[in-house]
Amino acid sequence: NWDAPTRSLILGAFFYGYMSTQIPGGILATHYGGKWILGLAILASSILTLLLPSAARWGVAPLVATRVMQVSCRSHYTVTSVQFASHCSCIA
């Protein structure tokens, strides 16, 4: 059982990870291609999702770190989706 500030920190980890990786994700997608970044992001996010319950048992700090890394991977979904959509609109 965590108190309200700890729960807020855990829930806020979503935004910390999401905001911090938008621009780097776009640069990576432009440089290496969207399909590679999207594929690796899905793989890494899936692995981190499996580790999430263990991180919660280890404590708040590992849980927040795992959550930030997980959401950092998920934020690349948006970036690569925009890149895919822009390529499709150029073809059409």
Stockholm file with secondary structure:
# STOCKHOLM 1.0

chainA/1-92         NWDAPTRSLILGAFFYGYMSTQIPGGILATHYGGKWILGLAILASSILTLLLPSAARWGVAPLVATRVMQVSCRSHYTVTSVQFASHCSCIA
#=GR chainA/1-92 SS CCCHHHHHHHHHHHHHHHHHTHHHHHHHHHHHCHHHHHHHHHHHHHHHHHHHHHHHHHCHHHHHHHHHHHHHHHHHHHHHHHHHHHHHHHHC
#=GC SS_cons        CCCHHHHHHHHHHHHHHHHHTHHHHHHHHHHHCHHHHHHHHHHHHHHHHHHHHHHHHHCHHHHHHHHHHHHHHHHHHHHHHHHHHHHHHHHC
//
